């Protein structure tokens, strides 16, 4: 009996722990990769965030953040966009994804968005969770963007976004 338990523990140690570590790791992607995967890249001001709990089921909780678009750099122009994220805080319940962005009302952000539902084109999700939101700070007349702890001028980031290659269109049936 003890030898069987030792074998199971050894199998878990050899197979389970490294797999769990690999499954939880996230490789940081470059700005160009995030821009390539985004349908929209916009400079916006956070208006409001609200938590939605369909049917009172906290397991389906989402946070919807409303953004007022100031400038768009990629994708169709819009005055307002909604960023939908899984989780939020509702009563005593709180669910968050590690590494996901948190939006504060009034802050200015540069966001990389994927808008998948053509019937609601203003409803989007962040590309790469927290890496899809960059906080913009005003330093006098200059706008600086915090890209993972590195301060960069907004103009240089916008140039990089505009130079990012577009996503390849999937080929169906051998024709484009």
RAGI-V860146 format. One record per residue. N is the residue number from 0. RES is the residue in three letters. SS is DSSP state (A for helix, B for strand, O for the rest). PSI is psi in whole degrees, 0 to 359 (* if undefined). NEAR is the number of other ideal C-beta (glycine too) atoms within 12 Angstrom. Layout:
n=N res=RES ss=SS psi=PSI near=NEAR
n=N res=RES ss=SS psi=PSI near=NEAR
This chain:
n=0 res=UNK ss=O psi=313 near=7
n=1 res=UNK ss=A psi=325 near=8
n=2 res=UNK ss=A psi=325 near=9
n=3 res=UNK ss=A psi=320 near=10
n=4 res=UNK ss=A psi=322 near=11
n=5 res=UNK ss=A psi=320 near=12
n=6 res=UNK ss=A psi=315 near=14
n=7 res=UNK ss=A psi=317 near=15
n=8 res=UNK ss=A psi=319 near=15
n=9 res=UNK ss=A psi=316 near=14
n=10 res=UNK ss=A psi=316 near=15
n=11 res=UNK ss=A psi=316 near=15
n=12 res=UNK ss=A psi=320 near=14
n=13 res=UNK ss=A psi=318 near=12
n=14 res=UNK ss=A psi=315 near=15
n=15 res=UNK ss=A psi=312 near=15
n=16 res=UNK ss=A psi=312 near=15
n=17 res=UNK ss=A psi=323 near=14
n=18 res=UNK ss=A psi=319 near=14
n=19 res=UNK ss=A psi=320 near=12
n=20 res=UNK ss=A psi=319 near=11
n=21 res=UNK ss=A psi=322 near=12
n=22 res=UNK ss=A psi=333 near=10
n=23 res=UNK ss=A psi=355 near=13
n=24 res=UNK ss=O psi=150 near=12
n=25 res=UNK ss=O psi=124 near=16
n=26 res=UNK ss=O psi=125 near=11
n=27 res=UNK ss=O psi=131 near=18
n=28 res=UNK ss=O psi=154 near=22
n=29 res=UNK ss=O psi=165 near=21
n=30 res=UNK ss=A psi=319 near=33
n=31 res=UNK ss=A psi=321 near=23
n=32 res=UNK ss=A psi=319 near=21
n=33 res=UNK ss=A psi=318 near=35
n=34 res=UNK ss=A psi=322 near=38
n=35 res=UNK ss=A psi=321 near=25
n=36 res=UNK ss=A psi=346 near=31
n=37 res=UNK ss=O psi=142 near=36
n=38 res=UNK ss=O psi=326 near=33
n=39 res=UNK ss=B psi=143 near=38
n=40 res=UNK ss=B psi=120 near=42
n=41 res=UNK ss=B psi=154 near=41
n=42 res=UNK ss=B psi=125 near=34
n=43 res=UNK ss=B psi=164 near=38
n=44 res=UNK ss=B psi=136 near=28
n=45 res=UNK ss=B psi=123 near=34
n=46 res=UNK ss=B psi=308 near=25
n=47 res=UNK ss=B psi=155 near=20
n=48 res=UNK ss=B psi=138 near=26
n=49 res=UNK ss=B psi=151 near=22
n=50 res=UNK ss=B psi=134 near=25
n=51 res=UNK ss=B psi=133 near=24
n=52 res=UNK ss=O psi=92 near=21
n=53 res=UNK ss=A psi=124 near=13
n=54 res=UNK ss=A psi=18 near=9
n=55 res=UNK ss=A psi=9 near=12
n=56 res=UNK ss=O psi=105 near=13
n=57 res=UNK ss=A psi=344 near=21
n=58 res=UNK ss=A psi=346 near=15
n=59 res=UNK ss=A psi=19 near=19
n=60 res=UNK ss=O psi=135 near=27
n=61 res=UNK ss=B psi=152 near=29
n=62 res=UNK ss=B psi=129 near=32
n=63 res=UNK ss=B psi=121 near=30
n=64 res=UNK ss=B psi=128 near=37
n=65 res=UNK ss=B psi=130 near=25
n=66 res=UNK ss=B psi=137 near=39
n=67 res=UNK ss=B psi=116 near=26
n=68 res=UNK ss=B psi=128 near=31
n=69 res=UNK ss=B psi=317 near=24
n=70 res=UNK ss=B psi=146 near=29
n=71 res=UNK ss=B psi=139 near=27
n=72 res=UNK ss=B psi=339 near=31
n=73 res=UNK ss=B psi=139 near=34
n=74 res=UNK ss=O psi=178 near=29
n=75 res=UNK ss=O psi=140 near=19
n=76 res=UNK ss=O psi=150 near=18
n=77 res=UNK ss=O psi=151 near=25
n=78 res=UNK ss=O psi=322 near=18
n=79 res=UNK ss=B psi=147 near=24
n=80 res=UNK ss=B psi=155 near=40
n=81 res=UNK ss=B psi=131 near=35
n=82 res=UNK ss=B psi=121 near=41
n=83 res=UNK ss=B psi=128 near=33
n=84 res=UNK ss=B psi=144 near=34
n=85 res=UNK ss=B psi=141 near=23
n=86 res=UNK ss=O psi=184 near=28
n=87 res=UNK ss=B psi=195 near=28
n=88 res=UNK ss=B psi=126 near=20
n=89 res=UNK ss=B psi=109 near=21
n=90 res=UNK ss=O psi=235 near=12
n=91 res=UNK ss=O psi=353 near=7
n=92 res=UNK ss=B psi=136 near=17
n=93 res=UNK ss=B psi=130 near=15
n=94 res=UNK ss=B psi=129 near=23
n=95 res=UNK ss=O psi=147 near=20
n=96 res=UNK ss=O psi=132 near=22
n=97 res=UNK ss=O psi=129 near=14
n=98 res=UNK ss=O psi=0 near=21
n=99 res=UNK ss=O psi=157 near=26
n=100 res=UNK ss=O psi=152 near=35
n=101 res=UNK ss=O psi=129 near=26
n=102 res=UNK ss=O psi=135 near=34
n=103 res=UNK ss=O psi=130 near=16
n=104 res=UNK ss=O psi=135 near=17
n=105 res=UNK ss=O psi=341 near=16
n=106 res=UNK ss=O psi=151 near=27
n=107 res=UNK ss=B psi=133 near=30
n=108 res=UNK ss=B psi=153 near=40
n=109 res=UNK ss=B psi=120 near=48
n=110 res=UNK ss=B psi=144 near=51
n=111 res=UNK ss=B psi=115 near=45
n=112 res=UNK ss=B psi=147 near=42
n=113 res=UNK ss=B psi=122 near=29
n=114 res=UNK ss=O psi=99 near=30
n=115 res=UNK ss=O psi=336 near=17
n=116 res=UNK ss=O psi=107 near=14
n=117 res=UNK ss=A psi=339 near=10
n=118 res=UNK ss=A psi=341 near=8
n=119 res=UNK ss=A psi=74 near=15
n=120 res=UNK ss=O psi=344 near=20
n=121 res=UNK ss=O psi=358 near=28
n=122 res=UNK ss=B psi=121 near=27
n=123 res=UNK ss=B psi=171 near=36
n=124 res=UNK ss=B psi=155 near=33
n=125 res=UNK ss=B psi=142 near=39
n=126 res=UNK ss=O psi=127 near=37
n=127 res=UNK ss=O psi=39 near=31
n=128 res=UNK ss=A psi=238 near=26
n=129 res=UNK ss=A psi=334 near=29
n=130 res=UNK ss=A psi=348 near=29
n=131 res=UNK ss=A psi=358 near=36
n=132 res=UNK ss=B psi=122 near=40
n=133 res=UNK ss=B psi=127 near=41
n=134 res=UNK ss=B psi=135 near=30
n=135 res=UNK ss=B psi=128 near=32
n=136 res=UNK ss=B psi=144 near=20
n=137 res=UNK ss=B psi=123 near=16
n=138 res=UNK ss=B psi=83 near=14
n=139 res=UNK ss=O psi=233 near=7
n=140 res=UNK ss=O psi=351 near=9
n=141 res=UNK ss=B psi=141 near=15
n=142 res=UNK ss=B psi=122 near=26
n=143 res=UNK ss=B psi=141 near=23
n=144 res=UNK ss=B psi=134 near=33
n=145 res=UNK ss=B psi=103 near=24
n=146 res=UNK ss=B psi=92 near=33
n=147 res=UNK ss=O psi=49 near=20
n=148 res=UNK ss=O psi=356 near=11
n=149 res=UNK ss=B psi=120 near=14
n=150 res=UNK ss=B psi=128 near=19
n=151 res=UNK ss=B psi=152 near=26
n=152 res=UNK ss=B psi=139 near=22
n=153 res=UNK ss=A psi=321 near=31
n=154 res=UNK ss=A psi=320 near=20
n=155 res=UNK ss=A psi=324 near=20
n=156 res=UNK ss=A psi=318 near=34
n=157 res=UNK ss=A psi=318 near=26
n=158 res=UNK ss=A psi=317 near=16
n=159 res=UNK ss=A psi=321 near=28
n=160 res=UNK ss=A psi=316 near=38
n=161 res=UNK ss=A psi=335 near=21
n=162 res=UNK ss=A psi=352 near=17
n=163 res=UNK ss=O psi=136 near=25
n=164 res=UNK ss=O psi=152 near=14
n=165 res=UNK ss=O psi=157 near=16
n=166 res=UNK ss=O psi=142 near=17
n=167 res=UNK ss=O psi=140 near=9
n=168 res=UNK ss=O psi=129 near=8
n=169 res=UNK ss=O psi=140 near=9
n=170 res=UNK ss=O psi=129 near=8
n=171 res=UNK ss=B psi=126 near=7
n=172 res=UNK ss=O psi=24 near=6
n=173 res=UNK ss=O psi=3 near=6
n=174 res=UNK ss=B psi=153 near=7
n=175 res=UNK ss=O psi=* near=8
